[in-house]
Amino acid sequence: MTRGQEHFEETMMFKVQAEELNQARDILLAVYAALKQKGYNPINQLVGYLLSGDPAYITSHNNARSLVRRLERDELLEEILKNYLESKEPCG
């Protein structure tokens, strides 16, 4: 195995602080509400932003565009994935 291939065999750890997750949740909820108030489909708009990084997908209503840019997209994605998977965990 070459030196470059060794890197692909390792699992890298990624960790976000709990404070950042709470902030991410609050930001996502505020942005969702602002998009909905303006008549947009919030899910479609957020997906567009998360995939492209283009803040034009997010309305400036209620300062939503500025809010969403406070965090990196990976922090927002982590919060979304965490909540989705935790809601799907089997009980017991």
All heavy atoms as an XYZ file, in Angstrom:
744
protein
N       0.856     -1.169      0.000
C       0.000      0.000      0.000
C       0.908      1.239      0.000
O       1.854      1.322      0.757
C      -0.861     -0.028      1.267
C      -2.083      0.773      1.143
S      -3.232      0.733      2.574
C      -3.054     -0.822      3.344
N       0.581      2.190     -0.842
C       1.373      3.420     -0.886
C       0.947      4.345      0.243
O      -0.110      4.170      0.848
C       1.193      4.155     -2.230
O      -0.140      4.639     -2.299
C       1.520      3.258     -3.402
N       1.748      5.333      0.486
C       1.466      6.287      1.568
C       0.113      6.973      1.370
O      -0.637      7.159      2.305
C       2.591      7.316      1.636
C       2.454      8.275      2.771
C       3.790      8.951      3.042
N       3.694     10.035      3.971
C       3.592      9.916      5.279
N       3.551      8.728      5.810
N       3.530     10.976      6.045
N      -0.253      7.341      0.168
C      -1.535      7.981     -0.109
C      -2.717      7.062      0.142
O      -3.764      7.483      0.584
N      -2.535      5.777     -0.139
C      -3.622      4.818      0.072
C      -3.883      4.583      1.552
O      -4.998      4.296      1.945
C      -3.302      3.498     -0.624
C      -3.378      3.571     -2.129
C      -2.919      2.278     -2.772
O      -2.022      1.615     -2.274
N      -3.545      1.933     -3.886
N      -2.859      4.687      2.387
C      -3.039      4.503      3.823
C      -4.054      5.497      4.371
O      -4.834      5.166      5.247
C      -1.698      4.686      4.547
C      -0.720      3.575      4.282
C       0.648      3.877      4.869
O       0.761      4.828      5.677
O       1.589      3.170      4.516
N      -4.037      6.705      3.853
C      -4.953      7.754      4.311
C      -6.412      7.354      4.090
O      -7.275      7.661      4.910
C      -4.637      9.073      3.594
C      -5.542     10.190      3.977
N      -5.503     10.789      5.217
C      -6.539     10.805      3.307
C      -6.427     11.726      5.284
N      -7.065     11.761      4.126
N      -6.703      6.646      3.017
C      -8.084      6.260      2.717
C      -8.565      5.116      3.594
O      -9.749      4.842      3.658
C      -8.229      5.886      1.242
C      -8.114      7.075      0.332
C      -7.041      7.208     -0.527
C      -9.070      8.064      0.337
C      -6.928      8.299     -1.362
C      -8.978      9.169     -0.489
C      -7.899      9.294     -1.343
N      -7.662      4.445      4.279
C      -8.027      3.342      5.156
C      -8.408      3.830      6.554
O      -8.958      3.088      7.336
C      -6.870      2.342      5.252
C      -6.533      1.673      3.934
C      -7.684      0.859      3.382
O      -8.370      0.175      4.170
O      -7.907      0.904      2.163
N      -8.101      5.074      6.878
C      -8.378      5.617      8.197
C      -9.764      6.253      8.239
O     -10.242      6.784      7.254
C      -7.338      6.685      8.544
C      -5.922      6.167      8.598
C      -4.917      7.285      8.779
O      -5.333      8.403      9.168
O      -3.744      7.039      8.525
N     -10.382      6.206      9.409
C     -11.640      6.909      9.631
C     -11.324      8.174     10.392
O     -10.733      8.135     11.462
C     -12.619      6.042     10.453
O     -12.877      4.844      9.727
C     -13.923      6.789     10.705
N     -11.702      9.291      9.812
C     -11.450     10.571     10.460
C     -12.607     10.902     11.394
O     -13.749     10.577     11.108
C     -11.274     11.670      9.412
C     -10.067     11.425      8.534
S      -9.685     12.768      7.437
C      -9.474     14.118      8.555
N     -12.312     11.542     12.501
C     -13.326     11.946     13.464
C     -13.731     13.397     13.185
O     -12.886     14.227     12.899
C     -12.772     11.844     14.890
C     -12.450     10.429     15.306
S     -13.913      9.438     15.567
C     -14.571     10.187     17.024
N     -15.012     13.647     13.256
C     -15.539     14.993     13.082
C     -16.419     15.281     14.282
O     -17.300     14.495     14.609
C     -16.357     15.081     11.787
C     -16.823     16.460     11.470
C     -16.000     17.354     10.831
C     -18.093     16.875     11.829
C     -16.423     18.637     10.533
C     -18.529     18.156     11.544
C     -17.689     19.033     10.890
N     -16.179     16.381     14.949
C     -16.946     16.688     16.153
C     -17.358     18.155     16.148
O     -16.547     19.028     15.904
C     -16.104     16.383     17.384
C     -16.870     16.535     18.668
C     -16.091     15.973     19.820
C     -16.837     16.254     21.087
N     -17.189     15.111     21.833
N     -18.628     18.388     16.438
C     -19.164     19.741     16.570
C     -19.593     19.904     18.021
O     -20.185     19.001     18.613
C     -20.368     19.952     15.624
C     -20.995     21.303     15.833
C     -19.930     19.780     14.178
N     -19.294     21.041     18.592
C     -19.642     21.318     19.986
C     -21.161     21.387     20.153
O     -21.873     21.819     19.255
C     -19.015     22.648     20.423
C     -17.505     22.687     20.306
C     -16.816     21.692     21.219
O     -17.255     21.445     22.333
N     -15.739     21.111     20.743
N     -21.649     20.987     21.324
C     -23.094     21.006     21.611
C     -23.673     22.406     21.437
O     -24.791     22.570     20.956
C     -23.350     20.485     23.018
N     -22.915     23.418     21.819
C     -23.368     24.808     21.682
C     -23.644     25.147     20.219
O     -24.628     25.811     19.894
C     -22.295     25.743     22.247
C     -22.620     27.207     22.143
C     -21.478     28.052     22.695
O     -21.103     27.846     23.855
O     -20.990     28.909     21.945
N     -22.784     24.663     19.322
C     -22.975     24.919     17.893
C     -24.213     24.199     17.367
O     -24.903     24.709     16.504
C     -21.734     24.499     17.112
C     -20.529     25.376     17.378
C     -19.266     24.841     16.763
O     -19.219     23.649     16.405
O     -18.302     25.609     16.659
N     -24.498     23.004     17.907
C     -25.691     22.272     17.465
C     -26.957     22.994     17.894
O     -27.916     23.078     17.131
C     -25.675     20.844     18.008
C     -24.646     19.920     17.394
C     -24.693     18.556     18.064
C     -24.834     19.785     15.899
N     -26.974     23.522     19.110
C     -28.146     24.286     19.564
C     -28.321     25.525     18.702
O     -29.440     25.873     18.336
C     -27.998     24.671     21.037
C     -28.161     23.485     21.956
O     -28.800     22.500     21.612
N     -27.565     23.565     23.121
N     -27.228     26.184     18.381
C     -27.291     27.364     17.526
C     -27.776     26.972     16.132
O     -28.592     27.667     15.539
C     -25.919     28.035     17.452
C     -25.939     29.339     16.704
C     -24.574     30.001     16.650
O     -23.556     29.389     16.935
N     -24.555     31.253     16.268
N     -27.297     25.847     15.627
C     -27.723     25.381     14.305
C     -29.217     25.103     14.286
O     -29.914     25.478     13.347
C     -26.941     24.119     13.907
N     -29.724     24.473     15.331
C     -31.158     24.177     15.408
C     -31.960     25.465     15.399
O     -32.939     25.604     14.655
C     -31.468     23.374     16.670
C     -32.941     23.010     16.794
C     -33.267     22.207     18.049
N     -32.329     21.133     18.281
C     -31.484     21.069     19.328
N     -31.473     22.005     20.242
N     -30.663     20.052     19.460
N     -31.555     26.428     16.219
C     -32.271     27.705     16.297
C     -32.252     28.434     14.957
O     -33.261     28.994     14.524
C     -31.663     28.589     17.382
C     -31.872     28.028     18.786
O     -32.733     27.144     18.963
O     -31.152     28.481     19.694
N     -31.105     28.413     14.291
C     -30.983     29.079     12.992
C     -31.850     28.391     11.957
O     -32.577     29.055     11.205
C     -29.506     29.143     12.555
C     -28.774     30.197     13.393
C     -29.384     29.441     11.064
C     -27.275     30.227     13.193
N     -31.812     27.076     11.905
C     -32.644     26.348     10.935
C     -34.126     26.640     11.147
O     -34.866     26.846     10.181
C     -32.377     24.846     11.018
C     -31.085     24.374     10.389
C     -30.771     22.940     10.806
C     -31.158     24.488      8.873
N     -34.557     26.664     12.395
C     -35.969     26.938     12.673
C     -36.353     28.361     12.275
O     -37.432     28.578     11.712
C     -36.276     26.684     14.154
C     -36.239     25.212     14.580
C     -36.345     25.088     16.098
C     -37.329     24.416     13.891
N     -35.488     29.317     12.548
C     -35.770     30.711     12.190
C     -35.809     30.897     10.678
O     -36.684     31.582     10.141
C     -34.729     31.638     12.818
N     -34.860     30.274      9.980
C     -34.809     30.376      8.516
C     -36.025     29.689      7.900
O     -36.651     30.217      6.978
C     -33.487     29.799      7.977
C     -33.514     29.665      6.465
C     -32.313     30.668      8.425
N     -36.370     28.522      8.419
C     -37.550     27.793      7.947
C     -38.795     28.674      8.075
O     -39.584     28.798      7.131
C     -37.710     26.499      8.757
C     -38.882     25.656      8.342
C     -38.733     24.652      7.396
C     -40.143     25.850      8.897
C     -39.810     23.864      7.010
C     -41.220     25.074      8.513
C     -41.047     24.085      7.569
O     -42.120     23.317      7.184
N     -38.964     29.294      9.239
C     -40.139     30.147      9.475
C     -40.152     31.335      8.519
O     -41.202     31.675      7.954
C     -40.154     30.625     10.924
N     -39.007     31.964      8.311
C     -38.942     33.128      7.421
C     -39.282     32.733      5.986
O     -40.018     33.450      5.293
C     -37.556     33.769      7.481
N     -38.758     31.606      5.537
C     -39.058     31.141      4.177
C     -40.545     30.836      4.022
O     -41.167     31.198      3.019
C     -38.219     29.899      3.845
C     -36.737     30.162      3.610
C     -35.943     28.862      3.687
C     -36.517     30.836      2.262
N     -41.109     30.186      5.020
C     -42.529     29.849      4.976
C     -43.393     31.115      4.960
O     -44.362     31.209      4.205
C     -42.880     28.960      6.170
C     -44.188     28.261      6.025
C     -44.299     27.131      7.023
C     -45.556     26.385      6.669
N     -45.595     25.055      7.162
N     -43.024     32.099      5.784
C     -43.773     33.360      5.838
C     -43.772     34.071      4.488
O     -44.744     34.731      4.130
C     -43.178     34.282      6.896
C     -43.470     33.861      8.312
C     -42.679     34.664      9.335
O     -41.941     35.585      8.997
N     -42.824     34.304     10.600
N     -42.687     33.943      3.755
C     -42.587     34.598      2.448
C     -43.196     33.760      1.314
O     -43.171     34.165      0.165
C     -41.127     34.924      2.134
C     -40.540     36.016      3.018
C     -41.313     37.313      2.988
C     -41.046     38.103      1.755
N     -41.714     39.388      1.703
N     -43.732     32.588      1.648
C     -44.412     31.776      0.648
C     -43.528     30.806     -0.115
O     -43.969     30.202     -1.099
N     -42.298     30.634      0.317
C     -41.399     29.675     -0.331
C     -41.602     28.286      0.258
O     -42.113     28.144      1.365
C     -39.936     30.077     -0.104
C     -39.542     31.367     -0.758
C     -39.347     32.517      0.002
C     -39.348     31.450     -2.131
C     -38.971     33.711     -0.581
C     -38.972     32.640     -2.729
C     -38.784     33.769     -1.953
O     -38.417     34.941     -2.538
N     -41.164     27.278     -0.467
C     -41.097     25.928      0.076
C     -39.772     25.858      0.856
O     -38.700     25.794      0.243
C     -41.121     24.888     -1.040
C     -41.040     23.480     -0.520
O     -40.304     23.181      0.410
N     -41.784     22.595     -1.155
N     -39.833     25.888      2.192
C     -38.608     25.977      2.982
C     -37.643     24.811      2.760
O     -36.432     25.010      2.740
C     -39.095     25.988      4.429
C     -40.530     26.308      4.374
C     -41.016     25.880      3.030
N     -38.167     23.619      2.577
C     -37.301     22.454      2.379
C     -36.522     22.601      1.080
O     -35.294     22.431      1.049
C     -38.119     21.142      2.388
C     -38.886     20.970      3.703
C     -37.208     19.944      2.107
C     -38.039     20.961      4.960
N     -37.212     22.927      0.008
C     -36.524     23.091     -1.283
C     -35.465     24.185     -1.217
O     -34.360     24.025     -1.749
C     -37.524     23.423     -2.392
C     -38.392     22.252     -2.761
O     -38.146     21.123     -2.364
N     -39.445     22.530     -3.515
N     -35.802     25.294     -0.576
C     -34.864     26.409     -0.498
C     -33.639     26.052      0.343
O     -32.509     26.367     -0.021
C     -35.549     27.648      0.072
C     -36.684     28.190     -0.775
C     -36.274     28.493     -2.205
O     -36.722     27.847     -3.130
N     -35.401     29.475     -2.377
N     -33.864     25.376      1.459
C     -32.739     24.974      2.308
C     -31.854     23.944      1.611
O     -30.622     24.017      1.704
C     -33.243     24.444      3.646
C     -33.667     25.525      4.639
C     -34.523     24.943      5.753
C     -32.446     26.233      5.207
N     -32.462     23.015      0.908
C     -31.665     22.031      0.154
C     -30.822     22.750     -0.901
O     -29.636     22.464     -1.059
C     -32.564     20.948     -0.481
C     -31.802     20.114     -1.503
C     -33.156     20.059      0.599
N     -31.423     23.691     -1.606
C     -30.674     24.461     -2.598
C     -29.484     25.168     -1.977
O     -28.377     25.145     -2.517
N     -29.688     25.770     -0.821
C     -28.594     26.451     -0.137
C     -27.526     25.467      0.329
O     -26.328     25.689      0.122
C     -29.114     27.245      1.066
C     -27.992     27.767      1.923
C     -27.149     28.774      1.455
C     -27.732     27.230      3.171
C     -26.083     29.240      2.209
C     -26.673     27.688      3.940
C     -25.854     28.686      3.449
O     -24.803     29.125      4.204
N     -27.945     24.373      0.952
C     -26.977     23.416      1.488
C     -26.149     22.758      0.388
O     -24.957     22.506      0.573
C     -27.694     22.359      2.328
C     -28.278     22.886      3.639
C     -29.190     21.853      4.267
C     -27.185     23.314      4.601
N     -26.763     22.498     -0.753
C     -26.019     21.867     -1.855
C     -25.106     22.845     -2.579
O     -23.996     22.494     -2.970
C     -26.993     21.236     -2.855
C     -27.712     19.982     -2.374
C     -28.721     19.531     -3.409
C     -26.727     18.873     -2.053
N     -25.563     24.063     -2.746
C     -24.804     25.008     -3.570
C     -23.951     25.997     -2.765
O     -22.950     26.501     -3.264
C     -25.766     25.818     -4.439
O     -26.500     26.730     -3.627
N     -24.383     26.295     -1.556
C     -23.712     27.327     -0.772
C     -24.126     28.731     -1.166
O     -23.613     29.708     -0.632
N     -25.067     28.843     -2.089
C     -25.513     30.147     -2.572
C     -26.580     30.709     -1.634
O     -27.693     30.171     -1.551
C     -26.075     30.002     -3.984
C     -26.441     31.329     -4.625
O     -26.444     32.363     -3.928
O     -26.720     31.319     -5.839
N     -26.277     31.783     -0.915
C     -27.250     32.343      0.029
C     -28.482     32.946     -0.637
O     -29.449     33.274      0.044
C     -26.448     33.402      0.790
C     -25.298     33.719     -0.083
C     -25.018     32.494     -0.915
N     -28.476     33.080     -1.963
C     -29.643     33.615     -2.666
C     -30.857     32.694     -2.518
O     -31.986     33.126     -2.743
C     -29.321     33.831     -4.142
N     -30.656     31.444     -2.125
C     -31.780     30.532     -1.882
C     -32.548     30.902     -0.617
O     -33.655     30.432     -0.394
C     -31.293     29.086     -1.748
C     -30.975     28.438     -3.067
C     -29.667     28.352     -3.524
C     -31.981     27.899     -3.856
C     -29.366     27.754     -4.729
C     -31.704     27.300     -5.066
C     -30.397     27.231     -5.501
O     -30.110     26.641     -6.697
N     -31.941     31.724      0.230
C     -32.538     32.076      1.516
C     -33.005     33.529      1.482
O     -32.262     34.418      1.096
C     -31.520     31.878      2.666
C     -30.929     30.454      2.644
C     -32.152     32.185      4.020
C     -31.940     29.333      2.785
N     -34.227     33.750      1.903
C     -34.787     35.100      1.939
C     -34.037     35.967      2.955
O     -33.491     35.461      3.931
C     -36.282     35.060      2.308
O     -36.802     36.373      2.287
C     -36.549     34.437      3.662
N     -34.063     37.252      2.719
C     -33.484     38.174      3.699
C     -34.535     38.584      4.747
O     -34.201     39.257      5.722
C     -32.906     39.410      3.006
O     -33.909     40.055      2.258
N     -35.772     38.122      4.557
C     -36.858     38.407      5.497
C     -36.456     37.932      6.900
O     -35.929     36.842      7.078
C     -38.133     37.690      5.026
C     -39.307     37.837      5.929
N     -39.926     39.048      6.145
C     -39.976     36.924      6.664
C     -40.933     38.871      6.979
N     -40.982     37.588      7.304
N     -36.705     38.767      7.890
C     -36.361     38.469      9.289
C     -34.886     38.112      9.480
O     -34.542     37.320     10.348
C     -37.246     37.352      9.854
C     -38.646     37.827     10.135
O     -38.926     39.024     10.165
N     -39.559     36.890     10.324
N     -34.044     38.665      8.618
C     -32.598     38.481      8.730
C     -32.159     37.016      8.515
O     -31.087     36.605      8.959
C     -32.107     38.988     10.093
C     -30.700     39.475     10.049
O     -30.214     39.928      9.021
N     -30.021     39.395     11.181
N     -32.996     36.216      7.837
C     -32.724     34.787      7.671
C     -31.423     34.529      6.913
O     -30.667     33.622      7.269
C     -33.895     34.108      6.959
N     -31.151     35.303      5.884
C     -29.938     35.084      5.088
C     -28.684     35.312      5.931
O     -27.729     34.544      5.855
C     -29.933     35.987      3.853
C     -28.840     35.629      2.876
C     -28.931     36.447      1.616
N     -30.160     36.121      0.892
C     -30.722     36.896     -0.020
N     -30.177     38.058     -0.332
N     -31.823     36.528     -0.640
N     -28.699     36.337      6.734
C     -27.557     36.602      7.617
C     -27.416     35.507      8.673
O     -26.307     35.090      8.999
C     -27.707     37.948      8.315
O     -27.651     38.987      7.376
N     -28.541     35.059      9.201
C     -28.507     33.994     10.206
C     -27.890     32.718      9.657
O     -27.020     32.117     10.296
C     -29.924     33.678     10.697
C     -30.565     34.634     11.671
C     -32.021     34.241     11.909
C     -29.799     34.656     12.975
N     -28.339     32.297      8.494
C     -27.883     31.014      7.949
C     -26.393     31.045      7.623
O     -25.717     30.021      7.671
C     -28.738     30.582      6.733
C     -28.304     31.272      5.451
C     -28.732     29.075      6.561
N     -25.862     32.227      7.360
C     -24.442     32.337      7.015
C     -23.542     32.395      8.248
O     -22.322     32.384      8.117
C     -24.226     33.554      6.133
C     -24.945     33.370      4.783
C     -24.776     34.520      3.881
N     -23.438     34.450      3.274
C     -22.902     35.406      2.557
N     -23.580     36.515      2.341
N     -21.713     35.273      2.047
N     -24.127     32.409      9.436
C     -23.334     32.413     10.672
C     -22.618     31.090     10.899
O     -21.620     31.031     11.599
C     -24.211     32.694     11.891
C     -24.637     34.115     11.995
C     -25.388     34.329     13.272
N     -25.908     35.687     13.318
C     -26.714     36.130     14.255
N     -27.088     35.326     15.233
N     -27.137     37.367     14.222
N     -23.179     30.026     10.352
C     -22.600     28.694     10.537
C     -22.173     28.116      9.201
O     -22.703     28.483      8.155
C     -23.617     27.754     11.183
C     -24.075     28.114     12.585
C     -25.160     27.155     13.026
C     -22.918     28.086     13.564
N     -21.250     27.192      9.267
C     -20.838     26.462      8.076
C     -21.955     25.501      7.691
O     -22.712     25.023      8.540
C     -19.546     25.686      8.338
C     -18.356     26.556      8.673
C     -17.929     27.436      7.518
O     -18.016     26.977      6.358
O     -17.518     28.580      7.778
N     -22.044     25.194      6.415
C     -23.101     24.285      5.951
C     -22.977     22.911      6.585
O     -23.986     22.261      6.853
C     -23.079     24.178      4.428
C     -23.577     25.454      3.765
C     -23.566     25.357      2.267
N     -22.188     25.269      1.793
C     -21.804     24.673      0.692
N     -22.668     24.112     -0.102
N     -20.536     24.648      0.339
N     -21.752     22.450      6.867
C     -21.601     21.128      7.486
C     -22.209     21.095      8.888
O     -22.744     20.070      9.314
C     -20.147     20.670      7.497
C     -19.220     21.572      8.293
O     -19.483     22.778      8.384
O     -18.213     21.055      8.815
N     -22.184     22.209      9.603
C     -22.803     22.269     10.926
C     -24.323     22.168     10.811
O     -24.978     21.505     11.622
C     -22.412     23.560     11.636
C     -20.930     23.621     11.973
C     -20.488     24.984     12.436
O     -20.797     25.994     11.755
O     -19.850     25.044     13.495
N     -24.873     22.813      9.811
C     -26.324     22.727      9.584
C     -26.717     21.313      9.172
O     -27.702     20.759      9.669
C     -26.749     23.742      8.526
C     -26.518     25.211      8.889
C     -26.771     26.105      7.678
C     -27.398     25.622     10.055
N     -25.930     20.710      8.290
C     -26.214     19.342      7.858
C     -26.122     18.357      9.018
O     -26.933     17.429      9.121
C     -25.253     18.920      6.745
C     -25.559     19.481      5.374
C     -24.381     19.268      4.430
C     -26.812     18.850      4.807
N     -25.148     18.551      9.884
C     -25.019     17.663     11.034
C     -26.264     17.732     11.912
O     -26.769     16.714     12.373
C     -23.779     17.992     11.849
C     -23.617     17.032     13.000
C     -22.292     17.155     13.719
O     -21.385     17.815     13.218
O     -22.187     16.552     14.800
N     -26.764     18.927     12.143
C     -27.967     19.082     12.966
C     -29.167     18.402     12.307
O     -29.941     17.710     12.967
C     -28.259     20.563     13.202
C     -29.530     20.835     13.980
C     -29.512     20.292     15.396
O     -28.439     19.994     15.954
O     -30.611     20.160     15.965
N     -29.319     18.576     11.015
C     -30.433     17.951     10.293
C     -30.337     16.433     10.372
O     -31.310     15.743     10.696
C     -30.444     18.427      8.826
C     -30.803     19.910      8.764
C     -31.405     17.586      7.984
C     -30.501     20.560      7.426
N     -29.163     15.902     10.092
C     -28.971     14.449     10.096
C     -29.158     13.874     11.493
O     -29.810     12.841     11.663
C     -27.576     14.118      9.555
C     -27.257     12.656      9.349
C     -28.236     12.013      8.364
C     -25.833     12.508      8.835
N     -28.624     14.540     12.491
C     -28.754     14.083     13.873
C     -30.226     13.979     14.267
O     -30.675     12.964     14.788
C     -28.020     15.045     14.799
C     -28.142     14.718     16.273
C     -27.393     15.781     17.072
C     -28.041     16.133     18.337
N     -29.223     16.898     18.395
N     -30.985     15.028     14.008
C     -32.400     15.012     14.373
C     -33.192     13.982     13.590
O     -34.069     13.321     14.133
C     -32.999     16.411     14.211
C     -32.672     17.287     15.387
O     -33.088     17.008     16.485
N     -31.902     18.325     15.139
N     -32.874     13.833     12.320
C     -33.593     12.856     11.514
C     -33.337     11.440     12.030
O     -34.271     10.680     12.236
C     -33.169     12.962     10.041
C     -33.803     11.900      9.191
C     -35.122     12.033      8.770
C     -33.106     10.760      8.824
C     -35.733     11.053      8.000
C     -33.698      9.769      8.066
C     -35.012      9.918      7.656
O     -35.598      8.938      6.916
N     -32.079     11.108     12.213
C     -31.747      9.744     12.649
C     -32.228      9.453     14.062
O     -32.693      8.344     14.338
C     -30.245      9.508     12.520
C     -29.730      9.457     11.092
C     -28.225      9.329     11.073
C     -30.378      8.321     10.300
N     -32.153     10.421     14.952
C     -32.639     10.205     16.307
C     -34.144      9.984     16.329
O     -34.662      9.239     17.160
C     -32.249     11.369     17.223
C     -30.785     11.347     17.581
C     -30.345     12.549     18.411
O     -31.166     13.474     18.635
O     -29.187     12.547     18.825
N     -34.861     10.593     15.400
C     -36.318     10.386     15.351
C     -36.670      9.013     14.786
O     -37.791      8.556     14.953
C     -36.975     11.478     14.507
O     -36.733     11.275     13.116
N     -35.702      8.347     14.148
C     -35.950      7.041     13.543
C     -35.433      5.880     14.389
O     -35.586      4.730     14.020
C     -35.266      6.950     12.167
C     -35.711      8.019     11.181
C     -37.171      7.871     10.862
C     -37.598      8.926      9.856
N     -39.019      8.986      9.673
N     -34.801      6.176     15.531
C     -34.252      5.112     16.367
C     -35.377      4.244     16.906
O     -36.410      4.748     17.334
C     -33.481      5.708     17.554
C     -32.134      6.250     17.175
C     -31.362      6.780     18.384
O     -31.856      6.683     19.519
O     -30.263      7.296     18.154
N     -35.136      2.932     16.911
C     -36.162      2.036     17.475
C     -36.279      2.242     18.983
O     -35.281      2.486     19.652
C     -35.662      0.636     17.149
C     -34.258      0.788     16.691
C     -34.020      2.220     16.379
N     -37.484      2.189     19.490
C     -37.710      2.346     20.926
C     -37.387      1.043     21.634
O     -37.697     -0.036     21.147
C     -39.167      2.737     21.203
S     -39.602      4.326     20.510
N     -36.844      1.180     22.840
C     -36.607      0.024     23.678
C     -35.335     -0.579     23.378
O     -34.605     -1.287     23.657
